Amino acid sequence: MKTGIHHLYIPGPTNVPEAVRRAMNVTMQDHRAPDFGEFTLGLFADLKKLFKTTTGTVMMFPGSGTAAWEAAITNTLSPGDKVLMSRHGQFSTLWAEMAQRLGLEVELVDVAWGAGAPVNEFARRLGADRKGEIKAVFVTHNETATGVTSDVKAVRRVMEECFHDALLFVDGVSSIGSIDFRMDEWGVDLAITGSQKGLMCPAGMGILAASEKALLAAKTAKGRRAYFEFNDMLSLNAQGYFPYTPPVPLLHGLRASLDRLLDEGLETVFARHTRLATGVRRAVAAWGMDLCAEHSSLYSDTVTAIRVHPDVDAREVIRIGYDRYNTAFGSGLARLAGKVFRIGHLGDMNEGMCLTALAVAEMSLAEAGAKIEFGSGIAAAQSHYAATRVRHAELRIAAE
Ligand SMILES: *Cc1c(COP(=O)(O)O)cnc(C)c1O
């Protein structure tokens, strides 16, 4: 029997705050009742704040983030359309595979797992696309498999420099609500997230925001869609209703999580993630270990992927954490299996939770055969948290 609380440090699903969990404990409700629309219209309005869009339209599809990928593609593109994508981790790889399955002609740029979206190579290919054959550029904002955050703004900039009018798709499943994301300012046409990461809810909803340009593209796009048809969703969403049964308890959870994020202030939420993540990275450096991310400019503030020494099997580290210490770390996905373990530090997180993750990681690493000086990582993180505590508190006041 395992005693005590289960420590969850995977990058989604994330820890659900008590207030969110309680908010979901509702009796079942008529989703076509006269007052139901009023409730959901508030959610759509606040989700727009989360995406930082005033001109975009938010939709929620029962499903996970992957469902929102599919909804975005099938509604705005046609089979045979050429799209530009890069693969630099398991999530960008799966998205490319979906695009292929849906009949798109995917122009792939393969870069190292640990690199970011290849902005210069994108610029070259967009510049060479004189006939405008590329209909969309896809960017995985935060590659959860490698702990790499890519520069979406820079991708939009090179699109502008080439006067390219492709749509810009962004997977923000593990960034939106945790890392700075600006749909309107960065000219994102389709932004995608899910309920179970930065939004601190259980899985169950794919959430997307579409720009006016994306909605215009949807009028002529020939992608086959049925369940995910934007028009069905939009015509009912206008009054706060859905074309089919929405996950009502989850919507109540979302209400509570949006309240928390907006009360804390998005900029404070982002700063908190940066501060907690920096502490984790200081710990990894103190252990003498490397991150999967190739460069500090790419470091993700929501998940840290840690490379273990070749003598150590990262799967063992994860197994020991789980079996002996009731703690879940993220695994190395696909080609990173055994080489990497991940600490998810997004959502409802604080210093003590990160320090627990580091303490259990030290023990699990040592028991899996890594050379670790106990307390070295914890001390490095503590020093960072102590040194930045005042600044963070000031920021919180400034946000109020
Ligand atoms: C989690 C994740 C997904 C997949 O989302 P699901 O909700 O599991 O379908 C896609 N992209 C990224 C970057 C993710 O982190």
The ligand as a Gaussian input file, in Angstrom:
#p B3LYP/6-31G(d) Opt

LIG

0 1
 C       -0.147000      16.953000     -24.348000
 C        0.197000      17.502000     -25.674000
 C       -0.526000      17.183000     -26.823000
 C       -1.581000      16.142000     -26.838000
 O       -2.658000      16.503000     -26.130000
 P       -3.743000      15.414000     -25.702000
 O       -4.608000      16.249000     -24.839000
 O       -3.029000      14.318000     -24.998000
 O       -4.412000      14.973000     -26.939000
 C       -0.195000      17.810000     -28.001000
 N        0.803000      18.681000     -28.067000
 C        1.537000      19.004000     -26.997000
 C        2.643000      19.989000     -27.149000
 C        1.260000      18.426000     -25.774000
 O        1.993000      18.751000     -24.698000

